[in-house]
Structures are given as structure tokens and as C-alpha cells.
Amino acid sequence: MSVFSKNLRYLRESRGLKLDEFEFLGIKKGTMSNYELGNTEPKLSLLCEISKFFRISIDDFLLKDIEAEKIIPVVTETAPPETANN
């Protein structure tokens, strides 16, 4: 299992989302499952969309164990854009 797949599963489960709740991004349930199992990886453009959805940098998504390092996604929708990375 890759760092990406582990992070994807962790972020999805931590938000209480099901595999089929990503169709708005064009990701079918089976495809999402394959991403989480590490069988396949998304194209860069889709990775960007997934990263934006979870409010996690692509670097963190691909290189860090988000759960172990307790990386917190960019705060809430009410946070002003200029303070989102603080």
C-alpha cells in the first residue's frame, strides 16, 4: 500500500465518507477502491482535485503519513484564504 493510498483511505474514513461519494469528481466506487488498495493511481489532474477536496497539499498526500504525523487539513470554509495555511 502506497503512502497515497493509505492517506486517501484515512481521510475518507475520518470524514465518514463512503467509496461511492466521490462520483462528483468522476471517481466510481470501484476506482476509488483501487486507489485505496494501491492497485492504481489517479492522473495528476484528478490527484489535484482530490487534494483540493481534502484540503491537503499534494506533497503531504504523497510523501507523509497524514494519520501518524497528525497533519490537519486546512481549516474550515470560514477561514480567510490568506490564513488558510497558518
C-alpha positions in Angstrom: 0.0 0.0 0.0 1.4 3.4 -1.0 1.5 6.5 1.2 -1.1 8.0 -1.1 -3.5 5.1 -0.9 -3.1 4.9 2.9 -3.7 8.7 3.2 -6.7 8.5 0.9 -8.4 5.8 2.9 -7.6 7.6 6.2 -9.0 10.9 5.0 -12.1 9.4 3.5 -12.9 7.3 6.6 -12.1 10.1 9.0 -14.8 12.2 7.3 -17.3 9.4 7.3 -17.5 9.2 3.6 -18.3 6.1 1.5 -16.5 5.0 -1.6 -19.3 6.0 -3.8 -19.4 9.6 -2.6 -16.7 10.7 -5.0 -18.7 10.4 -8.2 -18.9 14.2 -8.2 -15.2 14.1 -9.1 -15.8 11.4 -11.7 -14.5 8.6 -9.5 -16.5 5.5 -9.4 -16.7 3.3 -6.3 -14.5 0.6 -7.9 -11.9 3.1 -9.0 -11.8 4.7 -5.6 -11.4 1.2 -4.0 -8.5 0.5 -6.4 -6.8 3.8 -5.4 -7.1 2.9 -1.7 -5.8 -0.6 -2.3 -2.8 0.8 -4.2 -3.8 -1.1 -7.3 -3.9 2.1 -9.4 -3.2 5.8 -9.0 -5.1 8.8 -10.3 -3.9 11.0 -13.1 -2.2 14.2 -11.9 -5.3 16.4 -12.7 -7.5 14.1 -10.6 -5.0 14.0 -7.8 -5.1 17.8 -7.7 -8.9 17.7 -7.4 -8.8 15.0 -4.6 -6.1 17.1 -2.8 -8.3 20.2 -3.1 -11.3 18.3 -1.8 -9.5 17.1 1.3 -7.6 20.4 1.7 -4.2 18.6 1.8 -1.2 19.6 -0.2 -0.1 17.2 -2.8 3.3 16.9 -1.2 1.7 15.8 2.1 -0.7 13.5 0.3 2.1 11.7 -1.5 5.0 11.9 0.9 3.8 11.9 4.5 1.8 9.6 6.7 -1.0 12.1 7.5 -2.5 10.0 10.3 0.8 9.3 12.0 2.0 12.9 11.7 -1.3 14.3 12.7 -1.4 16.6 9.7 -4.6 18.7 9.9 -6.2 19.6 6.6 -6.6 23.4 6.0 -9.1 24.6 8.5 -12.8 25.4 7.8 -14.6 27.2 5.0 -14.9 30.2 7.2 -11.2 30.8 7.4 -10.0 33.7 5.2 -7.8 32.4 2.3 -4.7 34.3 3.5 -4.8 32.5 6.9 -5.6 29.0 5.5 -2.0 27.8 5.7 -1.3 29.1 9.1 
